[in-house]
Amino acid sequence: CSSRKMETKPVITFLKTLLIVYSFVFWITGAILLAVGVWGKFMIGPYISLIAENTTNAPYVLIGTGTVIIVFGLFGCFATCRGSPWMLKLYVMFLSLVFLAELVAGISGFVFRHEIKGTFLRTYTDAVLNYDAEDEKSLAVDNVQSSLRCCGVYNYTSWLGSVYYPANGFPLSCCSNSSDCSPQDLRNTTINHTKVYQQGCYELVTSFLETNMAIIAGVTFGIAFSQLIGMLLACCLSRIITANQYEMV
């Protein structure tokens, strides 16, 4: 038995080292997902809110997932150092759940990326036509127009049919030069079209979202498939430790 123990000890040490390194990398991926979630909340949150109400929680999902991965990454390091078979099996189970969740999220993000244009065209047009400068969607429209330097859906003429235009003209977020663009100018139908951005927001926003959704989906797929390595290492280590303990009895 002592001879068998001596033979398996280097293997266990090697697998422990690999799994600790993997768990540390896994912890880093959790931090990355957390950072992506925070970035998504502040950078693409306004765009997402204009596409569909039920997708506004997507950044929070990434933040939550990243936080959970950070916690279990630390658990993986602890389980590996302890060499506890049941802890390692629990770690494998968690990695399996994370793998499935991230795979579904990645696929959903990839599919959603191709559905953006039609959905955004409908909802953004509705937000422009019903703009009142106060509600959440109106503020999101202002955010999009000022940050991407655009006006309207295809161009500034989209505002002509809005409920806001007859009394107020174009919104201030359409101004191409804020120092030479007053509310009076925006109501003056003779010159207001010369004071606003000429390019519409539709193409700019869909291009921006498709690019960033592709990045998020790619990162999610990469992290998901990395779980397979951790699952294999943890499973092998758990089996070897269990077998070694059984032979020593």
Helices and strands as residue ranges (DSSP letters): H 2-43, H 45-49, G 53-55, H 58-82, H 85-129, H 136-148, G 156-161, H 165-168, G 172-174, G 178-180, H 183-187, G 192-194, H 202-248
